[in-house]
Amino acid sequence: MSDVGLKSGETVVEDEATRDVTDFILQDILGGLLPPGTWLKQIDLEKRYGCTRPEVRRALDRLAQKRLVEHVPNRGYHVYEPDGRRAAEVSDIRVILETAIAGEIVQNASPESIRKLRALAKRFDEMILLGTMLELYEANLAFHRELLTLGGNRELVELITEIRQRTSSAPVSQWRTRARVEQSGREHHLMIDAIDAGDVEELKRLTIRHIRQS
């Protein structure tokens, strides 16, 4: 693993009322300033972002939950290193599970649930333009969790959520380009249209395309 240090005396000046340390670290990861494998020394992060040790620790814990960074006991935190094989296998599992409940999703969808899905899809679109990458990531999770809930199997929803966490589902690796982010947003709406039309096979096709980012 690399151990790229932060530049001495370098600080980040932002509006603290609208952004927190989590966003600062995330943006530096996405921008390549903190590449995969970089060890994140809390004292360096305090100086870089002009914040306190508890703020840094909370940010790192939050990012660890999102698989953006990894916590190694007795050593500290480092930027998560994606595993291409594991990511591909997780995608395969998701395709099997999520297409299996497409019929139930269509059957259980009500006008109210369709409206809720459209609101969540719109929220994702708004975050593309106005939100941080972490907010975009969380908006995506909220949409997919609501979609899977329509399958009627809570344990399956939790299983798929847990499986996603076995690999990096974070923004840094989830979307390869901005064009792919925007395409994901369009696919959300197409999936809702398929549900609204009662088209199970189209929902399956879109689900596969969406997961594999084809």
N, C-alpha and C positions, 0 to 999 in steps of 0.2 A: 504494500500500500504506500501511496505517496504521502508525504508529510509537508504539504505546502503551507507555509506560515502566512499570516496576514501582515501587510506592510506596516511598519512601525509608524505610529502617529496618524494613520489614516482613519478618518471618521466618516460617518454617513450623516448627512443633514437632511432630515425629512420632517414633515408635519406629524408630530407625535400623536395628535388628536385623531388622525385617520389611519395610521399604520403602526404596527408594533414590531418587536424584534423578530418575531416569526417571519414576517414578510420580508424584512431586510435580509435575513439569512437565506430565505427561499430565492429571492431575486439574485443573490450572488451565486447560488448553486446553478440556477437556470442560465445565468450569464457566463458561466464557466470560470468565474473567479474562485470558486470552491469546487474543483473537479472531483469526480468519484474517487474515493479513497482518502481524501483529505481529512486529517485529524483536526477536530474543532476544539481548540483550547479555550476554555471559558474565560480566562483572563484576557486573551486576545480579543475575544468577541465583545467583552465589556468595553474595551478601549475603542474598538472599531465602531461600535454602534452607540457609544455614549450611554450605556444603561447599567443596571445593577446585576449582581450575580443571580439573584432569584429570577429576574426577568429572563436572563439567558437560559437558565436551567428549565424554566417553564417552556420556553420556545423550543429547546432541543427535545424535551420530552414530547411535545406536540408533534414535532417533525418526525420523531422516531415512531410515533403511532401511525403516521402516514407513510412510513417506509422511505422517507426522504433521507434520513440519517439513521445510523445503527448505533445502539449503545452496547459497548463491550465492557462487561463488569471488570472493575479494577483498572481499566485503561481509559475509558472516556467515550467520546462520540466521534464517529467519522461519517463522511458523506457516503450514502449507500451506493454500492457497486452493483448495477443490474446484472442479472444472470439470464442470458439469452435463451438457454435451454429451458430453464424453469418457466420463463415468461411464455414460451411457446406451448409448453405442456399445460400451464394454467389456462391459456386461451382455449386449448382443446377441451378441457374439462368444462369450462364455461359454456362452450358451444353445445355440448351434450346436454347439460342441465337446463340451460335457458331455453333452448328450442323444445325440450321435452314438455315444458309447461306453457308453450305458446297457446295451445287450445284452451287451457284453463284461463289464461289471461284474457283472451277474447271473450270467453263465455261469462266471466265474472265482471267485466267492465261495465260500469253504469255511466249515465251522462255526467254524474258528479265526479266520478273517478277520471273520466276523460278530461273534464275541465281542470282537475287538479294536475294531471299530467301535462296539459298544455301550459299551465302556469309555471310548473317546474322547468319545462323546456324553454319557456321564455326567460326565466331567471338565468338559465345557463347562457342563453344568447346575450343577455345584458352583461353578464360577467366577462364575456369575451371582450366587450368594448370598455367596460368601466371597472371591473373588479381586478383584484390581485390573482395570481395564479393559484394560490391556495383557496381563495373563494370560488374560483372556477372549478377546481378539483372537487370541492365540497358540494357545489351545485350539481355536478355530474353524478356524484354518489347519491344525492337526494333523489334525483330523477330515476336512477336505476333501482334504487331500493323501493320506491313507490310502484314502479312497473312490476317488479318481481313479487311484491306483496299481493298483486292481483291474482297470482297463481294459486293463492289460498293455502300455501304451505309455509308456515313461519320458520320451521326448522330448515327448509331449503333456502330461504332467504338468508338466514344466519350462516348456513354452510357456504353459500356463494360469496358472502361478504368475507368470511374467514379465508376462503381459498384465494381471493384477490390479494389478501395481505401476505401471502406466501412469496410474492414477488413484488417488485416495485410497481405499484399502481399510481405512483405519484406523477405530477405533471411533467417532470423533467424527462420521463421516458414514455409516458402514456400517449402523448401526441408528438409526432415527429416534426411537424411543421405547423405554422399558423393556419395554412390552408386545410390541414387535416382537422384542426380544432373546429374550424367553421363547417367542414363537412360533417363532423360528428353532430354539430348542432342541427344541421338540416336532416340528418338521419333520425334524430329524436322525433322531429315533427312527422316524418314519413312513417315511423313506427306507430305513432299515435293515430295517424290517418288509417293505417292498416287495421288497427284494433277497432276503430270507429266503424270501418267498413265490414268488419267481421271476417277479414281475410287472413286466416291462420298461416297459410303457406307464404304469403308476402311478409308477414311478421317474422317468420322463421328465416326467410332469405335476408331480410334487413338486419336481423339479430346477428347472423353469421358475418355479414359484411361489416357490421359495426364493431364486433369483437375483434375480428382479424384485421380491421382497418384496411380492407382491400379496396 
